[in-house]
Amino acid sequence: MSRKCDFLVVGGGIAGVSCAETLAICRPNASILLLTESRIVKSVTNLVPIARYLHKFDVREQDVSEMGVTIDTLVDQLDHINSSEHWIRTKGGLVIRYDYLCLCTGGAPKLFNLRHEKSRIIGIRDTDSVLELQRRLVAAKDVLILGNGGIASELAYELKDVNVHWVVKDSHISATFVDPGAAEFFQLARSEVPEKDAHPKTAIKRMRYGEMMPKEQQESSHGAALGPDWHRTFDLSGAARNGDKVLPKIYYKSHILDYQELPERGLAIKLGHDDGSSEEIVCDFIVSATGVQPRHEYTSDSPITLASDGGFAVDEMMRTNLPDVYAAGDVCTASWSPAPHWFQMRLWTQARQMGSMAGRSMAAKSEGETVYQDFCFELFGHVTQLFGFPVVLLGRFNGQDLGRDYEILVRCTRHKEYIKFVLQNGKLRGAILIGDTDLAETCENLILNGINLEPYGDDILNPDIDIEDYFD
């Protein structure tokens, strides 16, 4: 059993689908094959510009049959790569010959596990794991969430009718994205919101997974990664039925020391705190949302060079060290010299950008053309929602890699907006914009143009001065 294609893309997440769609645009007459483990793939839709180079978008889940006539699809799993002879073998025994290969196999949850017992520990990363969470919640009254990133933050405040114990290693929530000031802004906004508004009723269009995926795919633990606002399509209700919305109990600077299964129900968990103290809590299960690690459980004839974090090392054209083998998304690590205002975070925004860049690079190589790295890699930008607020992150938004040589300006309006500027030598290096600030494009221009803001002093965030018009 064998087949041949010009371009082979492995992975049905945002990176893989973006790569395949870019190839379909750049090489409309070429044969493109998307190899995916699940019949449900993720694509970007409703792309809306927030600034010149910054976009927000929705993630659409669709069956592979809806990919269109220009992209062939195959539901199977990659097993082995023979890069010297340009073919791969799937778990199903199919040999696929290719001219160019792009690996977009994503990441796997870093599952907390003191012992190798996973019956009461769920790693949240993809659609399948959230469906498992949904099933567990039906009978749950107490849940422990471990982690402090985007998924943990969303879960902590979206779970209903269940007592949430949120264990974070930092001194404030959502430390992956925001600083302590923004975390306080979020907590005040959520704690003071009326109960009737805590969970607004929205029309939810839910996919009928049972009909769309064969049984073996429903049991797979390797679906495509979650996209923005993923929690809106799931019923995350527990069995406590408290009546009133209960805010999560947060354990700061804490970690799990040990746990044991109880004969009646759930787990007895011993928490350790940074000050040396400890305490015990009881919960039905643990939700581990402590990030991801690159997932590459397949073999190759020659070793693929790995970066220090375990991802495939890629250059600015998304090429690995193997001939005509590219990688994009969570499975790869940017190993080029980055621009001053860009760094890698494993987010759906960068999965889309990397996938598209890999597609352009492969298409150009196949036609003997030269292509340059996309301008989106000049400036880190991410648009998301946290606790019901729109959030824009730009540049070195938390002073990443700036040492101590920077200053911060903050403007906060209770329940409305939180604006933070990171300045170095009088120039804007990064920004956090929470709420409807309309400052994304202005900040983008200020960062990229390196405008000296020292003459304006603290007035740069004076609410009586419209800097959007001033720097237009």
N, C-alpha and C positions, 0 to 999 in steps of 0.2 A: 504494500500500500504506500503510494507516494503521490505527491503533487508538487507543483512549482509555482512560484510567484516572483514578481520583481521586488516587492517590499513586504516584509513580514514584521508585524507589530504584535508583541506579546503583552497582553494586559488590557482588561476592559474598564479600567478606571479613567479618571479625567486625563491623565497624561497619555495613556495609550490611545484613547479615542481622539484626543486633540491632535496627536501625531498622525493618525490615519486620516482624519479629515483634512489636515494641512496637505498631506501627500495627494489626496484626491483633487485638491485645488491646483497644486503645483504640477502634478503629473496625471491629468485626467484620463489619459489613455493607457496608463500603466496598470498592472495587476497588483492589487493591494489586498493582503489577507490579515485580518485581525483575529488572533488566537486568544480566547478568553476562557476562564474556568467556569464562569457563570453565564447563563442566558441573559441576565440582567447586566447591562453596561451603563456607564454614566457619561453624559455629554453636557457641554456647557450650552445654556440657552439664556435668552433675555439679557444679553450683554449690554450694559449701560455704562457709558463713560462718566466717571466722577471727576476726572481731570484729564490732562492731555495724554498721559500714559497710564492712568489708573482706571480700572474698571471694576464694577461689581456685576455679579451674574448669579443665575440660578443653576442648579444642577438637575438635569432631567434624567430619570431612570427610564430605560426603554429596553424592549426585547431586541436581541441581536438581529432578528428578522427585519427590524425597522431601520437598519443602518443605511439602506439605500443600495442602488445597483452598482455604484462605483467601488464599494468596499465589500469584499467577501468576508464571511465570518465563519469561525470554527470553534465549537465548544469542546475544549480538551485542555490538557495541562502540559506545559513544557517539561521535558525530562532530561534531554542532553543536547548540547550545542557542539557541532563540528565546524569550527570557524574556518579551518584551512580548506575544507571542501565545500563550505557554504551550504550546510544543511542542518536541520534540527530533527530530533525524534520526540514525539509526544508520549505521554503515559499510555495512550491508546494504541501505540505502535505505529503511528503514521509518520512517515519521513517527508519532510517539507524542504524542498530546495529553494533557496532565496538568493537574490543579489545583494540585498541590504536588510539588516535585522536591527530592530529597536526593542530593547528590553524595558518594559514598563510594569514590572511585577509588584511594585508598591512596597508597602511596609507591613510588618506584623506587630501586634501589640506587645509591649514589654510587660509581660504578665507577671505581676507580683506572685510569688509562690515560695514560701519557706520550705514546704515539703511538696512532693510531687503529687499533690491531691488537688484536682481542679474542679471537683464537683460543686463547690460553693464559691468559686472565684470566676468572674466573667471579665474578659478583656474586651473593651469597647473600641472598635475600629471600623467595622463595616456593617452593611445592612443585616447580614445574618446574625451578627452578635447582638444587634439591637433587638431583633426579633426574639432571640433567646432571653434577653433582659425583660422584654414585654411579657413573655410567658412566666418568668420567675416572679415578676411583680404582682401577679394576680393573687398570690397567697402570702405576700410579704408585708410585714409591718415595720421592720427596721432594716435599713440598708446602709452600709458603709461605703463611701466613695473615697478612693485613694488616688490622688493626683491633683494637679493645679493648673492644667492647661485649658484649652478652649472647650473640649468635650466634657471634662470634669465640671467646669464652671457652668455650662449649660445644663448638665444633668442635675446639679445640686439645687437649682432653682426651678427646674421644670417637672421634677417628680412630684406627684400629687398623692394624697391619701397614704403617705408613708413617712415615717420618721427618718430623716437623713442625718447621718453622721459623716461629716466631711473632714478628712484627714489631709492636711497639707504640710509640706516640709518647710515652707517659707513663713515669713511673718505677716503676709497679706495674701488675699485670694487673687486668682488669675495672674500670678506672677509671670507666666510665660509671655503675656501680652502687655500688662499695665503695671504702673508703679503704685506704691501705697496710697497716694492721694486719689487716684482713679478708683482703686479698690474701695476706698471709703465712700466715694461718690456713689458707686454701684450699690453698696450695702445700705446706705441711707435711703436711696431711691426705692429699693425693693422692700425694705422693712416698713416704710411709711405709705406704700401704695395701698389703696383700699382693697379689701378682699374681692369685691366684685370685678376689679380690674386686674387682679393678680394673674389670672389666666383667661384672657379674652377669648371668647368663642369665635373660632374661625372655621371656615369651610375647609375640610381636609379631603384632598383627592388621594386616596390610598390605593396603591397597586395591589392586585390580588396575586401575591407571590405564589400561593399554592397552585394556581392554574398555569402560571407562566414558567415556573421552574420545575424540571423533573425532580423526582425524589432525591436522587443522588446529589443534585446541586443544592437542594434545600438543606441538606445535612453538611454541606461544605462549610469550612470555617475561613474561606479565603475569598469572600466577595469583594467588590470594589469599595474603596474607602468612602466614608461619609462626606457629603458636601455641606455647603452652608445651609443653616436653618433645617438641618436634618430632623430635629426633634419635632417639627411641626406635623410630620406625617405619621407619628406613632402615638398611641395611647399609653402614656407612662404613669398609670395609676396603680397604687398599691391596695392593700386590703385593710389598712388601719381605719379608714373612714372617719377621720377626726372631725369632719365638718368644717373646721376653720383651716386656712392655709397655715402650715407650720414651717417657719423658716429653718433652714438647716443649722444644726449645731456644728460649729467649726472648731477644729482642734489645730491650732497653729503650732509651727515648729515641732511637729510630731511625726512619728513613724510607727509601724507595726513591729512589735518585738516577737510576738508569738500568737498563736491561736490554736484552739482545739474545738473539735466538733462536739456538740451537746447531744445527749440521747433524745431529749424532747424535741428541740428545734434549733436550727441555726448554729452560730459559732460564738464562742466566748473569745474575745480578742483582747490582748494585752497591748496597750499603747505606751510607747516611751516618748518623753518630751525632752527637748534640748537642755532643760534645766536639771535633768537627772531624775525627775519624778516619773511616775507611771500610773496608769489607771486601767480599769477593765470595762468593756462595754459588750453588750450582746446584740447580735444582728442576725438576719436571715442569710445574707450572703454579702460578699465583697465585690464591688465594681472596680476593677483596676483600669485606670485611665492615665497611665504614667508615661505616655508617649509611645513611639514606634521605633522599630529597628528595621533596616533594609531587609527585604525578603528575597532570597535567591537560593531556593532549595533544589537547584538543578546543577548538573555537571557540565563541564566543557573540556574539549581536547587540550586546550592551553589555559592556564589560570588567568582569570580576569583580575587586573590590578584593583585592589581594594584600598579605600581611604581609611583613616584611623577609626572612623565611626562604623566601619563595616559596609559602607556603600560602594558601588562601583565608581571608581575615579574617572571622571569625564573632563574633557577640555571644553573650551568655549563653544565648540561646534557639537557638543554632546557625544563625542566619540570616546569609546573605551580604547584599551590598548590592543584589542583584537581587530583584525582587518574587517572593515565594513560592518562592525557591530557597534551600535549606539545604545544609549540608555537615557531615560528621562523619568522625572518624578521622584517619589520617595526612595526608590531603589538605588539612586545614584547620589554622588557627592560632588559638588562643584570643586574642581581641583585646579582651576585657573586663578590668576591673580585678580581678585574682584575689584570692581569700581569702588571708589571711596564711600559711596552711599548705599552699597548693596551687600547683603550677606544672605546665606541660605537658611531658610526655615522650612520644615516639611509641612507645607500648607497647600490647600487645593489651588490657591492663586499661582504658586510657583509650579505646581504640577501642570497646569494649563500652559504656562509660559515655556517650560522646558519641553513639553511634548510638541508644541508648535515649532519651537526652535529645532528640535531633532528632525521633524518632518521637512522643514525648509532645507536643512543641511544635507539630508539624505537625497532630496530631490535635486539639489544643486550638484552634488557629487556625481549623481547618475548621468547628468548631462554635461559634465565637465565645466561647470560654471563656478564662479566664486561668490560666496555669500558671506555677509558680515553678521556678527552677533546682534541680536535684536536690542533695541534701545531700552527695553523694559529691564534689562540687567544693569542699567546705569543707576537705578534708584529702587530700593526696596519699597514696595507698596502692598498693602493688604487691606481689604474692605471686608468687614464682618459685622455681626450683631452679637452683643453680649448683654444679657439681662434686659432685653427689649430695646436697647439703645444702638443706633448705628455707630460703628467704630471705624476710624481710618487710622492706619499706622503707616508712617512714612520715614524713610531713611533710618538713621540710628536712633530710633524713637525712645529707647531706654538707655541711651549712651553706650551702646554696645561697642567694645573695642576702643573707646575713647579714653580709657583710664579715668583719672580724676580731673582731667584738664577740660572741664566744660561747666557751664552754668545752666540753670533751669528757670524758665518763666512759666507761671501757671495762672490761668483764669478759670474760675469755677462759679457757675450759677446753679444753685441747688435745684435738683430734679430736672435741669434743662441741658446744661453743657459742661464739659470739662475739656480745657485746651491746655496742652503742655508743649512748650518749645524747648528744644535742646540746642544751646548755642555754644560754639567753640570759636574763639578768636573773633567774636563779633558776627560770625556767620551761622545761619541756621543749618544744623546737621540732621535734625530729626524732629518729628512732631507726633503727638497723640491727639486725635480729634474725636471727641465723644459727643453725640447729639447732632442736631442739624446746624452745623457751624458754617457751612458754605465756604470753608477756607482751604479745601483740599488742593485746588488748582493753584491758589496763591502760594501755599507752602511748597508745593512741587516746584514752582518757578523759583522761589527764594532759595531752595536747597540746590537745585541744578545750576542756577546762575551765580551762586556764591556771593550774593549781594551783602555788602557790609551793613549790618543793622545797628552798629554801635551808636551812631548819631541819634537814634530814636529811643534808646534806653528802654525803660520799662513801658513806655507808651506804645510799644509795638503790640501789646495786648490790651490797651486801654479800650474798654467797650464803647467809648464815645468817639473812637477813631475807626473809620471803616478801612482797614488795611487792604481789604479785597479790591476796593476801587483805587486806593493809593498806589498799589503795586501792579495794577492791571497792565 
